Structures are given as C-alpha cells and as structure tokens.
Amino acid sequence: AKAVLDQLKVPDGMGTNIRTNGIGRTAEELQWDLDHLVNDVWAPISKAAQEKSAPLLVFKESSVMIRALRDYLRPEIGEVMVDSVEAYEEARAYIQSSMPQNLPQLKLYQDHIPLFSRFQIESQIESAHDRRVELTSGGSIVIDHTEALTSIDVNSARATGGRDIEETALKTNLEAADE
C-alpha cells in the first residue's frame, strides 16, 4: 500500500489515509478516489466555509446505500438488487458516474413477493444473532458474550459419524470451523 500511496498526486497541505477497503487497489483507482474527494467533497466544503457564516450545513454524508455501493461493489459481486424505483435511480446515477463498469450488476427488483421474503434475508439475519448454531452432524456451536470475552463452545453430544469419541469430536470441530 505504501508503494501505491507514493505514486499519488496529493495536493500541497493535504495528507492521505488508505482505509482497509483501499488495500489492493491500483494507483489509478486511488488517484480517482482522491481527486473525487478533493474536487467533489473538500472544495465545496472549503468554499462554503469561506463564503458563508456559521451556522450552516457544509457537508451531508451520502446515503447508506451509496456508501455500501462505494465500499463493497466489486466485479465479483454478481448483482445488486434494489426494490425501490427512487433508490434504484439514485444507485444508477452514482454507479454511472463513479464506476460505470459495474452498472450491469444493478437490477431493479419488481416482483410481487418482497425482496427480503424471496431470499429469506430476515431469517438469515435472525440466525446470525442466534447464540446456538445447529450442525448437520447433530452437534452444535454455542456462543456466549460477556463483558470480558466471547466464548465459543463446540458441543458434539448428539453428533455421530466417528468410530470413537475422539474421531466424532474431530469431525464435529472441523464442521464447526467451516460453519
């Protein structure tokens, strides 16, 4: 990251910071992002602060959808589905201006079945917060959070599939590690 950072043309008086999301990016990608931040974010803030007196709004963060697209939309993402025409148009405009190569990934979802219901998103979110995860072998993972630590216990009590207790425990632990 340091070698790529050294290639950037940073305006005098400014510093740079590459977020985790920027690791592995090319100098061209980072330069585009830097230029965007300087010209489209910093310049209007600076101008507003010089021309107007306080109190005033000098900057408004992008919507959570735009931030998610900015931070997570990569070529390996197959598609991004949006179920609101307004949000789709906002996303389309952002992608068109900042990452047009990813525009084919954006899809407007218009089915009569709600998007989260179609893909069981709510149940996946709920299961992500469960303290117990059942394993196909019959074992389970139990996660307990305390103020000082998070304990993860792999329980193979009802698990089968081994000749003896050690082999069953090993298979259950390997399955738990994958989960």
N, C-alpha and C positions, 0 to 999 in steps of 0.2 A: 504494500500500500504506500510505503514511503517513496519508492521509486516513481510510482504513478503520480503521487502528490507533487513531487518535484517538477513534473512536466507541466503543471497547471499554470496558467497566466492569472495570478491573483492581483487584484488592484492594490496599489500602494495604500498602506494604512489598514489593510484587512488581514485577518487570519483565516485559516481553514481548519475544519474538523471533519474527518470522514467517519460517518456513522457506520455501524456494523453492516448495514444494508449496502454500503458502498464498497465493501471489500470484494475484490474480484472484478470490479468494474474497470473498463478501459479508461485511459486518459481522456478520450473524446467524450465518453458518457459523463464523466465527472466534470469536464470543462463545460459541457452543455448545461448541466445542473447548476454549476457555479454562475455561469452567465445568466441563467434564468433567475436565480436568487438575487443577483446584483441588480439586473435590469428591471425585473418584474415585481420584486418584493422590496429590496432595500431602497432603490431610487425613489419610488412613490412614498415610502415612509419618510425618508430624509426630506423630500420636497414638502410634504405636508407639515412636517415639524418646523420647517423654516418659514413657511408662508402663513401659517395659522397659529393662533394662540390656544393654549390649553383652556379647558379640557376639550379633547377631540379624539375621535377614533382614528388611529393612524394605520391599523392593520387588523384584518379579520382572518383567522385561520381558515383554511379550506375545509369543506365538509368532511365528515369521517369517510365517506365513500371515496372522495378524491384522494385523501391521504392513504387509504387502503390500496387504491389503484397505483398511486405513486410508489408506495413501498413494496408491494407484493406482486404486481402484474409482471410476469416474466414470460418468455416464449414457451416454457414448459407447461404453463397453465393452459389447459385445453379450451376452456370457455368461462366467461363471466356472465352470469345471468342476472338481469335486473328486471323486477316485476312492476315498475312504475315508469310510465312514459316520461315524466318530468325528470326522474333520476337517470333514466337511460339517455336522455338528451344531454344532461349535464355531463355524464360519463363519456358519451360520444364526443362531445366538444373538447373535453380535457384530453382524451386519448388522441384525437385527431391533431391537436396542437402540440402535444408533448411526446407522443410515442405512436405515430400513425401505423407503424408496422404491426402493432398489436390490435388494431381496430377489428380485424376479422374475429377475434376472440370474444368480442362483446355481443351479447344476444339479448333481445327484448323477450322476456317470458310473458306469454299471454294466455296460458292455459286456464281453464276454469277452476282447476284444483290449485289451491295456494302453493306457492313455491316451496315453503318450508314443509308443508304436508307431503308434497310429491316426493321429496328426497329425505323424509324423516329427520330433518335437521333438529327439531325441538327434542326428539328423543335422544339424538346423539349428544346434544348439549347437556341434557339431564344426566346421561350416563357418564359424561366426562367429569361430573361432580359427585358421582356415587363414591361412597367410601369402600364399597366391596365390588370387585370385578370377578365375575364367574369365568372360569376357564373351561374349555371344551372337555378337558380330561376329567373334570369333576372337582378339581382343586379351585382355589380362589386366591385373589390378591386382596389384602385388607390394608387400607391406607388411613392412618390416623395423624391428624395435625394437632400439635400442641404449640404453646408459645415458644418453646425452646427447640423443637425438632419436628420432623415429619418421619414417622415410622412406616415402613412398607414390609408387611409380613406375607410371605407366600405360604399358603396353607394347602397341603396335599392330602388332607384327611380322607376325602372321598375319591381321590384320584386313583385311577387304575392304569395299567399299561406297563408295569415293570415286574420282573421276576421277584424282586425283593424290595424292601423299604428304601434302600439307597438308590436303586435304579428308578423307582417311582418318584422319589424326591428330585433326582436329577432331571428327569423328563418334565416334571411339573415346574421346576425352576427355569428350565430352558423355555418352556411355553410362556411362563410369566415374563421372562426377559423380552421375548418377542412382543408380548401384549403391551 
